[in-house]
Amino acid sequence: RELLQQEGIFAGVSTGAALHAAIGVGRKAVAAGESADIVFVVADGGWKYLSTGVYTAATTEEAIEVLQGQLWA
């Protein structure tokens, strides 16, 4: 959702997980007083999740609730 709102990148859950990990690596580098060039892969599109309502949820918490119990293969 943040990628869509802030950058216009319509991505799915796998991309969100990759971004979350990349941000964590960046934070660790900064905390250690280091700099780092970090790259992450946009692994999937958001089109598969349109019918779930995750992109129209008012809050992140609501989006997480919408996705509870969903199975992806």
Buried (B, 14 or more C-beta within 10 A) or exposed (E): BEBEEEEEBBBBBBBBEBBEEBEEEBEEBEEEEEEEEEEBEBBBBBEEBEEBEBBEBEEEEEBEEBBEEEEEE
